[in-house]
């Protein structure tokens, strides 16, 4: 089976959903570029996301994030990993759906916690109660992630490869995004 990606696939979801890991494998399977909006922001700012949050605040970061996402969507079709908060912006949701397709990697709270609890690179979780913070973010953001064009349910038993295959299955339902020959 050969497949041609017609629009960029923007992976959305909470931190720990697997956007970068699954996106990398998905891009390889589709033979398209993999792009990561967080990586692009870090490169442009020459500082970590945590440093940007600390120095300039979340609002500044979100504005740069929106600019980067719009720019990356203008490039050739590929797979784009977005930051966990990117899809909260109505503007980002609109530009992603207009120029690409949003795919929500829908992982439950326990799976997300198991993946992020030992990481110090998550500025939003640098709180006295990291699990409580993640649970609150999960509850607040889930209705917005549910607005994505496609959703793929994560399962703790899935490997990264399995999850990429599930995303491919979902993309096959969208001939405007993925042309299969």
VMD Tcl script that builds the backbone (N, CA, C; Angstrom):
set m [mol new atoms 543]
animate dup $m
set s [atomselect $m all]
$s set {name element resname resid chain x y z} {
  {N N UNK 1 A 0.834 -1.179 0.000}
  {CA C UNK 1 A 0.000 0.000 0.000}
  {C C UNK 1 A 0.882 1.246 0.000}
  {N N UNK 2 A 0.594 2.147 -0.910}
  {CA C UNK 2 A 1.273 3.433 -0.893}
  {C C UNK 2 A 0.261 4.489 -0.469}
  {N N UNK 3 A 0.751 5.454 0.273}
  {CA C UNK 3 A -0.116 6.513 0.770}
  {C C UNK 3 A 0.586 7.842 0.568}
  {N N UNK 4 A -0.211 8.849 0.221}
  {CA C UNK 4 A 0.332 10.191 0.043}
  {C C UNK 4 A -0.428 11.134 0.960}
  {N N UNK 5 A 0.327 11.821 1.800}
  {CA C UNK 5 A -0.267 12.775 2.726}
  {C C UNK 5 A -0.523 14.091 1.994}
  {N N UNK 6 A -1.762 14.568 2.046}
  {CA C UNK 6 A -2.139 15.796 1.360}
  {C C UNK 6 A -2.133 17.014 2.277}
  {N N UNK 7 A -2.302 16.768 3.575}
  {CA C UNK 7 A -2.342 17.850 4.570}
  {C C UNK 7 A -1.514 17.434 5.762}
  {N N UNK 8 A -1.015 18.419 6.480}
  {CA C UNK 8 A -0.258 18.126 7.691}
  {C C UNK 8 A -1.166 17.552 8.769}
  {N N UNK 9 A -0.658 16.522 9.431}
  {CA C UNK 9 A -1.348 15.886 10.550}
  {C C UNK 9 A -0.795 16.522 11.821}
  {N N UNK 10 A -1.649 17.243 12.548}
  {CA C UNK 10 A -1.243 17.885 13.798}
  {C C UNK 10 A -1.726 17.015 14.955}
  {N N UNK 11 A -0.784 16.463 15.697}
  {CA C UNK 11 A -1.126 15.637 16.848}
  {C C UNK 11 A -1.344 16.538 18.055}
  {N N UNK 12 A -2.490 16.353 18.712}
  {CA C UNK 12 A -2.848 17.164 19.869}
  {C C UNK 12 A -3.162 16.247 21.048}
  {N N UNK 13 A -3.048 16.792 22.234}
  {CA C UNK 13 A -3.341 16.044 23.442}
  {C C UNK 13 A -2.479 16.540 24.588}
  {N N UNK 14 A -2.772 16.041 25.757}
  {CA C UNK 14 A -2.071 16.474 26.957}
  {C C UNK 14 A -0.646 15.945 26.977}
  {N N UNK 15 A 0.212 16.579 27.774}
  {CA C UNK 15 A 1.586 16.110 27.925}
  {C C UNK 15 A 1.556 14.629 28.310}
  {N N UNK 16 A 2.429 13.855 27.664}
  {CA C UNK 16 A 2.481 12.425 27.936}
  {C C UNK 16 A 1.601 11.587 27.029}
  {N N UNK 17 A 0.828 12.229 26.154}
  {CA C UNK 17 A -0.058 11.471 25.264}
  {C C UNK 17 A 0.717 10.711 24.192}
  {N N UNK 18 A 1.948 11.149 23.915}
  {CA C UNK 18 A 2.773 10.470 22.926}
  {C C UNK 18 A 2.902 11.204 21.612}
  {N N UNK 19 A 2.620 12.496 21.614}
  {CA C UNK 19 A 2.621 13.256 20.362}
  {C C UNK 19 A 3.961 13.202 19.646}
  {N N UNK 20 A 5.050 13.373 20.378}
  {CA C UNK 20 A 6.372 13.363 19.748}
  {C C UNK 20 A 6.782 11.948 19.342}
  {N N UNK 21 A 6.628 10.995 20.240}
  {CA C UNK 21 A 7.041 9.610 19.950}
  {C C UNK 21 A 6.214 9.020 18.816}
  {N N UNK 22 A 4.901 9.142 18.905}
  {CA C UNK 22 A 4.019 8.598 17.867}
  {C C UNK 22 A 4.204 9.373 16.568}
  {N N UNK 23 A 4.355 10.689 16.671}
  {CA C UNK 23 A 4.532 11.513 15.481}
  {C C UNK 23 A 5.781 11.156 14.697}
  {N N UNK 24 A 6.856 10.869 15.410}
  {CA C UNK 24 A 8.105 10.484 14.750}
  {C C UNK 24 A 7.927 9.193 13.949}
  {N N UNK 25 A 7.277 8.215 14.551}
  {CA C UNK 25 A 7.045 6.931 13.867}
  {C C UNK 25 A 6.059 7.112 12.709}
  {N N UNK 26 A 5.017 7.874 12.935}
  {CA C UNK 26 A 4.015 8.115 11.891}
  {C C UNK 26 A 4.657 8.800 10.681}
  {N N UNK 27 A 5.492 9.788 10.922}
  {CA C UNK 27 A 6.168 10.489 9.822}
  {C C UNK 27 A 7.046 9.520 9.033}
  {N N UNK 28 A 7.734 8.649 9.739}
  {CA C UNK 28 A 8.580 7.657 9.056}
  {C C UNK 28 A 7.715 6.738 8.193}
  {N N UNK 29 A 6.596 6.281 8.732}
  {CA C UNK 29 A 5.705 5.381 7.987}
  {C C UNK 29 A 5.142 6.051 6.733}
  {N N UNK 30 A 4.890 7.358 6.829}
  {CA C UNK 30 A 4.323 8.095 5.694}
  {C C UNK 30 A 5.401 8.717 4.801}
  {N N UNK 31 A 6.652 8.616 5.229}
  {CA C UNK 31 A 7.777 9.185 4.493}
  {C C UNK 31 A 7.597 10.693 4.277}
  {N N UNK 32 A 7.274 11.380 5.385}
  {CA C UNK 32 A 7.104 12.830 5.376}
  {C C UNK 32 A 7.914 13.415 6.532}
  {N N UNK 33 A 8.146 14.721 6.522}
  {CA C UNK 33 A 8.893 15.334 7.618}
  {C C UNK 33 A 8.115 15.282 8.942}
  {N N UNK 34 A 8.862 15.153 10.025}
  {CA C UNK 34 A 8.297 15.292 11.367}
  {C C UNK 34 A 8.713 16.649 11.900}
  {N N UNK 35 A 7.759 17.376 12.431}
  {CA C UNK 35 A 8.032 18.695 12.999}
  {C C UNK 35 A 7.443 18.755 14.408}
  {N N UNK 36 A 8.092 19.494 15.265}
  {CA C UNK 36 A 7.648 19.621 16.647}
  {C C UNK 36 A 7.600 21.105 16.985}
  {N N UNK 37 A 6.414 21.612 17.292}
  {CA C UNK 37 A 6.291 23.057 17.536}
  {C C UNK 37 A 7.116 23.484 18.753}
  {N N UNK 38 A 7.163 22.666 19.804}
  {CA C UNK 38 A 7.959 23.020 20.978}
  {C C UNK 38 A 9.442 23.126 20.623}
  {N N UNK 39 A 9.944 22.179 19.830}
  {CA C UNK 39 A 11.348 22.203 19.419}
  {C C UNK 39 A 11.650 23.463 18.627}
  {N N UNK 40 A 10.746 23.851 17.740}
  {CA C UNK 40 A 10.937 25.057 16.927}
  {C C UNK 40 A 10.961 26.318 17.799}
  {N N UNK 41 A 10.118 26.352 18.823}
  {CA C UNK 41 A 10.090 27.510 19.729}
  {C C UNK 41 A 11.401 27.587 20.506}
  {N N UNK 42 A 11.863 26.456 21.014}
  {CA C UNK 42 A 13.120 26.402 21.768}
  {C C UNK 42 A 14.274 26.881 20.887}
  {N N UNK 43 A 14.284 26.414 19.625}
  {CA C UNK 43 A 15.343 26.826 18.696}
  {C C UNK 43 A 15.318 28.339 18.461}
  {N N UNK 44 A 14.129 28.871 18.214}
  {CA C UNK 44 A 14.002 30.303 17.916}
  {C C UNK 44 A 14.375 31.172 19.120}
  {N N UNK 45 A 13.982 30.731 20.310}
  {CA C UNK 45 A 14.223 31.528 21.511}
  {C C UNK 45 A 15.602 31.280 22.118}
  {N N UNK 46 A 16.220 30.182 21.728}
  {CA C UNK 46 A 17.509 29.778 22.287}
  {C C UNK 46 A 17.429 29.621 23.808}
  {N N UNK 47 A 16.294 29.096 24.274}
  {CA C UNK 47 A 16.107 28.775 25.687}
  {C C UNK 47 A 15.012 27.724 25.798}
  {N N UNK 48 A 14.976 27.046 26.921}
  {CA C UNK 48 A 13.992 25.985 27.117}
  {C C UNK 48 A 12.595 26.577 27.310}
  {N N UNK 49 A 11.584 25.737 27.155}
  {CA C UNK 49 A 10.203 26.189 27.368}
  {C C UNK 49 A 10.035 26.639 28.816}
  {N N UNK 50 A 10.627 25.889 29.743}
  {CA C UNK 50 A 10.548 26.280 31.153}
  {C C UNK 50 A 11.151 27.667 31.365}
  {N N UNK 51 A 12.264 27.953 30.701}
  {CA C UNK 51 A 12.898 29.274 30.818}
  {C C UNK 51 A 12.029 30.364 30.197}
  {N N UNK 52 A 11.383 30.054 29.075}
  {CA C UNK 52 A 10.487 31.031 28.441}
  {C C UNK 52 A 9.321 31.338 29.376}
  {N N UNK 53 A 8.724 30.274 29.951}
  {CA C UNK 53 A 7.617 30.467 30.893}
  {C C UNK 53 A 8.061 31.355 32.055}
  {N N UNK 54 A 9.237 31.061 32.599}
  {CA C UNK 54 A 9.728 31.797 33.773}
  {C C UNK 54 A 10.047 33.254 33.432}
  {N N UNK 55 A 10.702 33.474 32.304}
  {CA C UNK 55 A 11.136 34.826 31.945}
  {C C UNK 55 A 10.005 35.678 31.386}
  {N N UNK 56 A 9.221 35.088 30.459}
  {CA C UNK 56 A 8.250 35.891 29.701}
  {C C UNK 56 A 6.789 35.571 30.002}
  {N N UNK 57 A 6.536 34.446 30.690}
  {CA C UNK 57 A 5.165 34.086 31.033}
  {C C UNK 57 A 4.505 33.207 29.985}
  {N N UNK 58 A 3.409 32.593 30.400}
  {CA C UNK 58 A 2.703 31.665 29.522}
  {C C UNK 58 A 2.060 32.377 28.333}
  {N N UNK 59 A 1.509 33.565 28.545}
  {CA C UNK 59 A 0.840 34.281 27.445}
  {C C UNK 59 A 1.821 34.564 26.302}
  {N N UNK 60 A 3.037 35.001 26.644}
  {CA C UNK 60 A 4.067 35.238 25.634}
  {C C UNK 60 A 4.378 33.940 24.893}
  {N N UNK 61 A 4.565 32.863 25.657}
  {CA C UNK 61 A 4.858 31.568 25.039}
  {C C UNK 61 A 3.745 31.157 24.086}
  {N N UNK 62 A 2.491 31.284 24.513}
  {CA C UNK 62 A 1.354 30.855 23.673}
  {C C UNK 62 A 1.291 31.661 22.382}
  {N N UNK 63 A 1.616 32.930 22.433}
  {CA C UNK 63 A 1.620 33.756 21.215}
  {C C UNK 63 A 2.683 33.260 20.238}
  {N N UNK 64 A 3.883 32.967 20.744}
  {CA C UNK 64 A 4.952 32.432 19.877}
  {C C UNK 64 A 4.551 31.061 19.333}
  {N N UNK 65 A 3.918 30.258 20.169}
  {CA C UNK 65 A 3.477 28.929 19.760}
  {C C UNK 65 A 2.501 29.029 18.577}
  {N N UNK 66 A 1.567 29.948 18.648}
  {CA C UNK 66 A 0.596 30.126 17.557}
  {C C UNK 66 A 1.292 30.534 16.263}
  {N N UNK 67 A 2.277 31.430 16.365}
  {CA C UNK 67 A 3.027 31.847 15.176}
  {C C UNK 67 A 3.772 30.664 14.556}
  {N N UNK 68 A 4.397 29.875 15.387}
  {CA C UNK 68 A 5.172 28.729 14.905}
  {C C UNK 68 A 4.256 27.688 14.258}
  {N N UNK 69 A 3.133 27.396 14.884}
  {CA C UNK 69 A 2.203 26.403 14.327}
  {C C UNK 69 A 1.711 26.854 12.953}
  {N N UNK 70 A 1.329 28.109 12.830}
  {CA C UNK 70 A 0.856 28.631 11.534}
  {C C UNK 70 A 1.951 28.495 10.477}
  {N N UNK 71 A 3.186 28.826 10.841}
  {CA C UNK 71 A 4.302 28.719 9.894}
  {C C UNK 71 A 4.527 27.266 9.483}
  {N N UNK 72 A 4.508 26.350 10.447}
  {CA C UNK 72 A 4.762 24.940 10.131}
  {C C UNK 72 A 3.646 24.337 9.278}
  {N N UNK 73 A 2.421 24.817 9.462}
  {CA C UNK 73 A 1.306 24.328 8.642}
  {C C UNK 73 A 1.404 24.800 7.196}
  {N N UNK 74 A 2.165 25.865 6.959}
  {CA C UNK 74 A 2.360 26.371 5.600}
  {C C UNK 74 A 3.420 25.591 4.829}
  {N N UNK 75 A 4.189 24.762 5.529}
  {CA C UNK 75 A 5.224 23.966 4.866}
  {C C UNK 75 A 4.591 22.741 4.205}
  {N N UNK 76 A 5.415 21.959 3.527}
  {CA C UNK 76 A 4.906 20.755 2.862}
  {C C UNK 76 A 4.237 19.840 3.891}
  {N N UNK 77 A 3.267 19.019 3.448}
  {CA C UNK 77 A 2.579 18.142 4.401}
  {C C UNK 77 A 3.555 17.277 5.184}
  {N N UNK 78 A 3.279 17.158 6.462}
  {CA C UNK 78 A 4.101 16.354 7.348}
  {C C UNK 78 A 3.310 16.013 8.594}
  {N N UNK 79 A 4.014 15.578 9.609}
  {CA C UNK 79 A 3.406 15.291 10.902}
  {C C UNK 79 A 3.931 16.332 11.880}
  {N N UNK 80 A 3.016 16.973 12.590}
  {CA C UNK 80 A 3.346 18.047 13.509}
  {C C UNK 80 A 2.922 17.671 14.926}
  {N N UNK 81 A 3.884 17.647 15.820}
  {CA C UNK 81 A 3.591 17.469 17.236}
  {C C UNK 81 A 3.416 18.853 17.837}
  {N N UNK 82 A 2.264 19.076 18.472}
  {CA C UNK 82 A 2.006 20.375 19.099}
  {C C UNK 82 A 2.171 20.249 20.606}
  {N N UNK 83 A 2.412 21.368 21.257}
  {CA C UNK 83 A 2.477 21.377 22.711}
  {C C UNK 83 A 1.113 21.065 23.298}
  {N N UNK 84 A 1.111 20.579 24.530}
  {CA C UNK 84 A -0.134 20.162 25.175}
  {C C UNK 84 A -1.182 21.246 25.281}
  {N N UNK 85 A -0.756 22.512 25.373}
  {CA C UNK 85 A -1.716 23.607 25.495}
  {C C UNK 85 A -2.090 24.267 24.186}
  {N N UNK 86 A -1.453 23.880 23.106}
  {CA C UNK 86 A -1.664 24.562 21.820}
  {C C UNK 86 A -3.111 24.513 21.349}
  {N N UNK 87 A -3.762 23.377 21.529}
  {CA C UNK 87 A -5.107 23.189 20.979}
  {C C UNK 87 A -6.175 23.886 21.824}
  {N N UNK 88 A -5.787 24.489 22.940}
  {CA C UNK 88 A -6.748 25.221 23.775}
  {C C UNK 88 A -7.168 26.513 23.104}
  {N N UNK 89 A -6.303 27.041 22.249}
  {CA C UNK 89 A -6.565 28.295 21.553}
  {C C UNK 89 A -7.517 28.070 20.385}
  {N N UNK 90 A -8.609 28.817 20.384}
  {CA C UNK 90 A -9.570 28.709 19.279}
  {C C UNK 90 A -8.893 29.039 17.949}
  {N N UNK 91 A -7.979 29.995 17.969}
  {CA C UNK 91 A -7.256 30.353 16.755}
  {C C UNK 91 A -6.409 29.207 16.243}
  {N N UNK 92 A -5.712 28.528 17.143}
  {CA C UNK 92 A -4.910 27.366 16.733}
  {C C UNK 92 A -5.802 26.242 16.217}
  {N N UNK 93 A -6.922 26.001 16.893}
  {CA C UNK 93 A -7.836 24.943 16.424}
  {C C UNK 93 A -8.314 25.248 15.009}
  {N N UNK 94 A -8.649 26.505 14.763}
  {CA C UNK 94 A -9.156 26.894 13.442}
  {C C UNK 94 A -8.087 26.747 12.362}
  {N N UNK 95 A -6.868 27.220 12.629}
  {CA C UNK 95 A -5.816 27.158 11.615}
  {C C UNK 95 A -5.399 25.708 11.359}
  {N N UNK 96 A -5.372 24.893 12.400}
  {CA C UNK 96 A -5.012 23.482 12.207}
  {C C UNK 96 A -6.061 22.783 11.350}
  {N N UNK 97 A -7.328 22.993 11.641}
  {CA C UNK 97 A -8.378 22.319 10.863}
  {C C UNK 97 A -8.497 22.862 9.444}
  {N N UNK 98 A -8.167 24.145 9.252}
  {CA C UNK 98 A -8.241 24.741 7.914}
  {C C UNK 98 A -7.093 24.276 7.023}
  {N N UNK 99 A -5.905 24.157 7.595}
  {CA C UNK 99 A -4.719 23.848 6.783}
  {C C UNK 99 A -4.213 22.420 6.957}
  {N N UNK 100 A -4.751 21.716 7.921}
  {CA C UNK 100 A -4.299 20.352 8.198}
  {C C UNK 100 A -5.426 19.539 8.781}
  {N N UNK 101 A -5.078 18.613 9.640}
  {CA C UNK 101 A -6.079 17.812 10.345}
  {C C UNK 101 A -5.563 17.596 11.761}
  {N N UNK 102 A -6.422 17.827 12.738}
  {CA C UNK 102 A -6.060 17.629 14.136}
  {C C UNK 102 A -6.415 16.206 14.544}
  {N N UNK 103 A -5.444 15.501 15.108}
  {CA C UNK 103 A -5.673 14.146 15.609}
  {C C UNK 103 A -5.355 14.150 17.102}
  {N N UNK 104 A -6.382 13.874 17.904}
  {CA C UNK 104 A -6.232 13.832 19.362}
  {C C UNK 104 A -5.756 12.456 19.784}
  {N N UNK 105 A -4.614 12.405 20.438}
  {CA C UNK 105 A -4.138 11.172 21.055}
  {C C UNK 105 A -4.764 11.141 22.447}
  {N N UNK 106 A -5.834 10.395 22.556}
  {CA C UNK 106 A -6.695 10.380 23.736}
  {C C UNK 106 A -6.217 9.334 24.743}
  {N N UNK 107 A -5.400 9.785 25.682}
  {CA C UNK 107 A -4.875 8.907 26.730}
  {C C UNK 107 A -5.566 9.260 28.048}
  {N N UNK 108 A -5.871 8.244 28.858}
  {CA C UNK 108 A -6.535 8.534 30.131}
  {C C UNK 108 A -5.529 9.053 31.158}
  {N N UNK 109 A -6.056 9.575 32.251}
  {CA C UNK 109 A -5.231 10.240 33.258}
  {C C UNK 109 A -4.157 9.321 33.841}
  {N N UNK 110 A -4.493 8.081 34.136}
  {CA C UNK 110 A -3.501 7.164 34.714}
  {C C UNK 110 A -2.327 6.944 33.770}
  {N N UNK 111 A -2.616 6.756 32.491}
  {CA C UNK 111 A -1.557 6.549 31.508}
  {C C UNK 111 A -0.672 7.802 31.402}
  {N N UNK 112 A -1.302 8.962 31.346}
  {CA C UNK 112 A -0.547 10.213 31.264}
  {C C UNK 112 A 0.362 10.374 32.492}
  {N N UNK 113 A -0.189 10.132 33.681}
  {CA C UNK 113 A 0.584 10.280 34.908}
  {C C UNK 113 A 1.779 9.327 34.919}
  {N N UNK 114 A 1.561 8.092 34.496}
  {CA C UNK 114 A 2.664 7.129 34.454}
  {C C UNK 114 A 3.783 7.582 33.528}
  {N N UNK 115 A 3.427 8.312 32.494}
  {CA C UNK 115 A 4.427 8.764 31.528}
  {C C UNK 115 A 5.154 10.040 31.939}
  {N N UNK 116 A 4.521 10.909 32.727}
  {CA C UNK 116 A 5.133 12.214 33.019}
  {C C UNK 116 A 5.604 12.390 34.454}
  {N N UNK 117 A 5.247 11.514 35.341}
  {CA C UNK 117 A 5.488 11.770 36.764}
  {C C UNK 117 A 6.959 11.885 37.144}
  {N N UNK 118 A 7.859 11.293 36.378}
  {CA C UNK 118 A 9.278 11.363 36.722}
  {C C UNK 118 A 10.042 12.375 35.868}
  {N N UNK 119 A 9.311 13.196 35.112}
  {CA C UNK 119 A 9.984 14.159 34.221}
  {C C UNK 119 A 9.993 15.538 34.856}
  {N N UNK 120 A 11.148 16.181 34.807}
  {CA C UNK 120 A 11.271 17.530 35.376}
  {C C UNK 120 A 11.157 18.603 34.291}
  {N N UNK 121 A 10.846 18.184 33.071}
  {CA C UNK 121 A 10.819 19.118 31.943}
  {C C UNK 121 A 9.416 19.638 31.645}
  {N N UNK 122 A 8.487 19.453 32.570}
  {CA C UNK 122 A 7.107 19.893 32.365}
  {C C UNK 122 A 6.822 21.078 33.279}
  {N N UNK 123 A 6.953 22.327 32.760}
  {CA C UNK 123 A 6.813 23.496 33.638}
  {C C UNK 123 A 5.466 23.574 34.350}
  {N N UNK 124 A 4.413 23.117 33.717}
  {CA C UNK 124 A 3.096 23.204 34.350}
  {C C UNK 124 A 2.932 22.234 35.512}
  {N N UNK 125 A 3.823 21.248 35.600}
  {CA C UNK 125 A 3.724 20.267 36.684}
  {C C UNK 125 A 4.688 20.559 37.831}
  {N N UNK 126 A 5.363 21.699 37.778}
  {CA C UNK 126 A 6.272 22.062 38.867}
  {C C UNK 126 A 5.463 22.702 39.993}
  {N N UNK 127 A 4.612 21.888 40.609}
  {CA C UNK 127 A 3.731 22.343 41.687}
  {C C UNK 127 A 3.876 21.386 42.867}
  {N N UNK 128 A 3.300 21.767 44.005}
  {CA C UNK 128 A 3.361 20.925 45.199}
  {C C UNK 128 A 2.598 19.621 44.997}
  {N N UNK 129 A 1.566 19.653 44.160}
  {CA C UNK 129 A 0.752 18.460 43.895}
  {C C UNK 129 A 0.678 18.242 42.380}
  {N N UNK 130 A 1.739 17.659 41.828}
  {CA C UNK 130 A 1.821 17.484 40.372}
  {C C UNK 130 A 0.677 16.623 39.848}
  {N N UNK 131 A 0.328 15.560 40.555}
  {CA C UNK 131 A -0.774 14.704 40.088}
  {C C UNK 131 A -2.086 15.478 40.078}
  {N N UNK 132 A -2.328 16.244 41.111}
  {CA C UNK 132 A -3.541 17.067 41.165}
  {C C UNK 132 A -3.581 18.082 40.036}
  {N N UNK 133 A -2.423 18.668 39.745}
  {CA C UNK 133 A -2.331 19.636 38.646}
  {C C UNK 133 A -2.638 18.952 37.316}
  {N N UNK 134 A -2.051 17.769 37.101}
  {CA C UNK 134 A -2.310 17.040 35.862}
  {C C UNK 134 A -3.787 16.673 35.757}
  {N N UNK 135 A -4.387 16.235 36.859}
  {CA C UNK 135 A -5.814 15.871 36.857}
  {C C UNK 135 A -6.680 17.080 36.503}
  {N N UNK 136 A -6.330 18.244 37.060}
  {CA C UNK 136 A -7.090 19.459 36.757}
  {C C UNK 136 A -6.946 19.827 35.280}
  {N N UNK 137 A -5.709 19.775 34.765}
  {CA C UNK 137 A -5.480 20.070 33.343}
  {C C UNK 137 A -6.255 19.092 32.463}
  {N N UNK 138 A -6.234 17.831 32.834}
  {CA C UNK 138 A -6.944 16.786 32.090}
  {C C UNK 138 A -8.438 17.115 32.015}
  {N N UNK 139 A -9.032 17.431 33.161}
  {CA C UNK 139 A -10.467 17.736 33.205}
  {C C UNK 139 A -10.804 18.999 32.416}
  {N N UNK 140 A -9.943 20.019 32.517}
  {CA C UNK 140 A -10.187 21.279 31.810}
  {C C UNK 140 A -10.020 21.136 30.301}
  {N N UNK 141 A -9.011 20.382 29.897}
  {CA C UNK 141 A -8.643 20.347 28.482}
  {C C UNK 141 A -9.365 19.281 27.662}
  {N N UNK 142 A -9.814 18.228 28.291}
  {CA C UNK 142 A -10.422 17.122 27.555}
  {C C UNK 142 A -11.558 17.578 26.618}
  {N N UNK 143 A -12.472 18.451 27.073}
  {CA C UNK 143 A -13.539 18.887 26.151}
  {C C UNK 143 A -13.012 19.627 24.916}
  {N N UNK 144 A -11.885 20.320 25.058}
  {CA C UNK 144 A -11.313 21.031 23.918}
  {C C UNK 144 A -10.585 20.066 22.980}
  {N N UNK 145 A -9.851 19.113 23.538}
  {CA C UNK 145 A -9.210 18.095 22.698}
  {C C UNK 145 A -10.262 17.314 21.908}
  {N N UNK 146 A -11.429 17.122 22.512}
  {CA C UNK 146 A -12.499 16.374 21.851}
  {C C UNK 146 A -13.013 17.080 20.596}
  {N N UNK 147 A -12.635 18.347 20.405}
  {CA C UNK 147 A -13.018 19.091 19.199}
  {C C UNK 147 A -12.118 18.764 18.005}
  {N N UNK 148 A -11.093 17.955 18.223}
  {CA C UNK 148 A -10.179 17.591 17.125}
  {C C UNK 148 A -10.941 16.884 16.018}
  {N N UNK 149 A -10.386 16.958 14.813}
  {CA C UNK 149 A -11.024 16.343 13.647}
  {C C UNK 149 A -11.135 14.823 13.796}
  {N N UNK 150 A -10.117 14.216 14.393}
  {CA C UNK 150 A -10.081 12.770 14.612}
  {C C UNK 150 A -9.568 12.498 16.019}
  {N N UNK 151 A -9.998 11.394 16.597}
  {CA C UNK 151 A -9.498 10.987 17.913}
  {C C UNK 151 A -9.044 9.540 17.838}
  {N N UNK 152 A -7.917 9.260 18.484}
  {CA C UNK 152 A -7.400 7.893 18.544}
  {C C UNK 152 A -7.171 7.585 20.015}
  {N N UNK 153 A -7.875 6.583 20.504}
  {CA C UNK 153 A -7.792 6.209 21.918}
  {C C UNK 153 A -6.497 5.459 22.179}
  {N N UNK 154 A -5.738 5.943 23.159}
  {CA C UNK 154 A -4.503 5.276 23.552}
  {C C UNK 154 A -4.834 4.125 24.494}
  {N N UNK 155 A -4.012 3.111 24.453}
  {CA C UNK 155 A -4.160 1.955 25.328}
  {C C UNK 155 A -2.777 1.669 25.909}
  {N N UNK 156 A -2.678 1.459 27.224}
  {CA C UNK 156 A -1.357 1.219 27.822}
  {C C UNK 156 A -0.631 0.013 27.212}
  {N N UNK 157 A -1.366 -0.893 26.612}
  {CA C UNK 157 A -0.738 -2.078 26.002}
  {C C UNK 157 A -0.145 -1.783 24.630}
  {N N UNK 158 A -0.509 -0.644 24.026}
  {CA C UNK 158 A 0.000 -0.311 22.697}
  {C C UNK 158 A 1.466 0.109 22.779}
  {N N UNK 159 A 2.234 -0.361 21.816}
  {CA C UNK 159 A 3.576 0.179 21.626}
  {C C UNK 159 A 3.430 1.495 20.854}
  {N N UNK 160 A 4.513 2.220 20.739}
  {CA C UNK 160 A 4.494 3.452 19.944}
  {C C UNK 160 A 4.117 3.117 18.501}
  {N N UNK 161 A 4.663 2.024 17.995}
  {CA C UNK 161 A 4.364 1.562 16.629}
  {C C UNK 161 A 2.869 1.252 16.473}
  {N N UNK 162 A 2.287 0.581 17.468}
  {CA C UNK 162 A 0.852 0.256 17.441}
  {C C UNK 162 A 0.017 1.537 17.375}
  {N N UNK 163 A 0.400 2.505 18.196}
  {CA C UNK 163 A -0.359 3.752 18.246}
  {C C UNK 163 A -0.250 4.492 16.914}
  {N N UNK 164 A 0.927 4.480 16.310}
  {CA C UNK 164 A 1.094 5.118 14.995}
  {C C UNK 164 A 0.204 4.423 13.967}
  {N N UNK 165 A 0.104 3.099 14.047}
  {CA C UNK 165 A -0.776 2.358 13.135}
  {C C UNK 165 A -2.243 2.724 13.362}
  {N N UNK 166 A -2.638 2.947 14.609}
  {CA C UNK 166 A -4.025 3.351 14.918}
  {C C UNK 166 A -4.307 4.733 14.331}
  {N N UNK 167 A -3.316 5.612 14.392}
  {CA C UNK 167 A -3.491 6.941 13.787}
  {C C UNK 167 A -3.619 6.806 12.274}
  {N N UNK 168 A -2.797 5.952 11.681}
  {CA C UNK 168 A -2.909 5.707 10.231}
  {C C UNK 168 A -4.297 5.193 9.867}
  {N N UNK 169 A -4.828 4.272 10.669}
  {CA C UNK 169 A -6.182 3.756 10.430}
  {C C UNK 169 A -7.202 4.896 10.441}
  {N N UNK 170 A -7.070 5.810 11.405}
  {CA C UNK 170 A -7.988 6.947 11.481}
  {C C UNK 170 A -7.823 7.864 10.268}
  {N N UNK 171 A -6.592 8.081 9.834}
  {CA C UNK 171 A -6.347 8.947 8.674}
  {C C UNK 171 A -6.920 8.354 7.392}
  {N N UNK 172 A -6.965 7.036 7.312}
  {CA C UNK 172 A -7.535 6.386 6.116}
  {C C UNK 172 A -9.010 6.711 5.935}
  {N N UNK 173 A -9.681 7.181 6.994}
  {CA C UNK 173 A -11.087 7.563 6.884}
  {C C UNK 173 A -11.236 8.959 6.284}
  {N N UNK 174 A -10.109 9.618 6.043}
  {CA C UNK 174 A -10.119 10.984 5.540}
  {C C UNK 174 A -9.354 11.089 4.231}
  {N N UNK 175 A -10.013 10.759 3.072}
  {CA C UNK 175 A -9.328 10.836 1.789}
  {C C UNK 175 A -8.866 12.245 1.429}
  {N N UNK 176 A -9.411 13.267 2.071}
  {CA C UNK 176 A -8.936 14.638 1.851}
  {C C UNK 176 A -7.573 14.859 2.496}
  {N N UNK 177 A -7.177 13.963 3.408}
  {CA C UNK 177 A -5.905 14.078 4.125}
  {C C UNK 177 A -4.905 13.051 3.629}
  {N N UNK 178 A -5.363 11.816 3.481}
  {CA C UNK 178 A -4.467 10.713 3.114}
  {C C UNK 178 A -5.016 10.003 1.879}
  {N N UNK 179 A -4.240 10.048 0.818}
  {CA C UNK 179 A -4.604 9.362 -0.424}
  {C C UNK 179 A -3.923 8.003 -0.417}
  {N N UNK 180 A -4.737 6.953 -0.458}
  {CA C UNK 180 A -4.206 5.590 -0.415}
  {C C UNK 180 A -4.383 4.953 -1.785}
  {N N UNK 181 A -3.278 4.405 -2.319}
  {CA C UNK 181 A -3.352 3.765 -3.637}
  {C C UNK 181 A -3.100 2.275 -3.513}
}
mol reanalyze $m
mol bondsrecalc $m
mol representation Tube
mol addrep $m
